[in-house]
């Protein structure tokens, strides 16, 4: 939770381009963040802002047309620090993927092999990293299924994905991801494809596992309600960059970037009597064109002249809070967040939205 | 699984009956009769009709027809060699056609899958060019053209294989025919295998397997191959029809004593009963192959085997 905790993954200046038939798309334009031990870091942002690309780069599963131009993904394990991007994919599969870092996908309906029984998929995953007998792997699989809340594990082991519901499948995906005791799990919108009622249960499960196992989680989502519930740290992404990063309290109670203001204002509020939903005007920039200045400037009502000329660096707002906006510069005019967002934050504080059990 | 297969077999039987009905209708609707000869008197025709049971009511004729066809009695030839049972005409020829068709299909499927899967897995540029040329040729060029090329270059010029079918060396003398027929199959199967395998390799479950640290070899063997097979099996069924019709021409070119020659001759002399009997045999063959493919689905895919929806 605090800055002092040991870093597990440090992503530094990650820059990725996709080669397309129509030209290059600059998907990541220098992403920086640190994931610490026993911490949930949420990456939020609109579709196409580079959340999933970041996750895929960490796992080494970028599509073939994805080129890493620069950057580091440093994984800290014990005393060792390894830049994963310098290692061969085959080495990462053998030594990192599954056993140190694992990933859960958005759609549980397509994440499991349709022609292999659940048991076989678990056992393959376990025996891939550990030299144990099938019997031992079977026993471990039962424990894992039990851990993710499956009541009749023996039966589930024999079943095929198509016989299970979406929620059950996502539990199994989580069980497989946990099978080799990874230190980090990346969850790429793990609840988006599920029923609302199931979403909460899966979220609770991920939270419970994170706490009991003491693992670190990168949680990718565009649902700020989910972020409020689960995250310790939040990184807000826009057009392939992190534009504001800080603790959950920093970002929710003291947001500094106009884009974050927009995101927070866009959370649907049932208590709002006018019932009108806010949306940020405009659309994200086309990443196939090179961006000059601040990518958010054209949609930013507070944009300064310099926003259209130079890219803002990350300004430090507080010990844990960094913001990439020229408004943070001491020479910039003082700009206050919109009044209705102020009210919104005040009511969030009153409701104790962020005071979740177990959070400091 | 037993229920699924039972259902398939039932469907196959019904299909065969429907085909018999259609064939019978065709016979009835065809103008004239086998005894259209002007030299025959009315009494003689009546005698002949009685002999072949054609004087009976249509329904009785149909039932007798179905009974005999299912018993394996395909009737007698009227024109090609009068009064010879068609089963005898086919008996020697059918195995030859079947053998060549089977090996053509087998060779085409195996080479097609090999080419398609290798191209998908290795993403090698040279291999890809090779794949493109081969599949384009295979899809675009009809099998008899390949057969002509083989005849000329390998048979006539190279003297590697006999030009015509020879009973004494049935294998070496049918190699050119088998390869010529397999190329079209190979091309289609290769295209399907490659497209499907490329799709499966990009699927979430393969990516998830990679996130678990499974090596490329393991993902290909345990995840990609099996899941890419279904569409390949599906397309095999339709390829079979093309193969059977294609074999008619190829058999003629290499003088292969198969059913193809018999069929073309029968059509030439208006021997309806032979044509219809052969159509029936082809239909049954096709239905049996479809049945086998359906059972193969069942073995490969648990969704077919177990049926059912999420609980």
Interface residues (C-beta under 8 A of the other chain):
Chain A: X59 X60 X61 X63 X64 X90 X93 X94 X96 X97 X98 X99 X102 X103 X105 X107 X110 X111 X112 X113 X114 X115 X116 X117 X124 X125 X128 X129 X160 X162 X163 X164 X165 X166 X168 X173 X176 X177 X179 X180
Chain B: X123 X202 X203 X204 X205 X207 X208 X209 X210 X211 X212 X213 X214 X215 X216 X218 X222 X223 X226 X227 X300 X301 X302 X303 X306 X308 X309 X310 X311
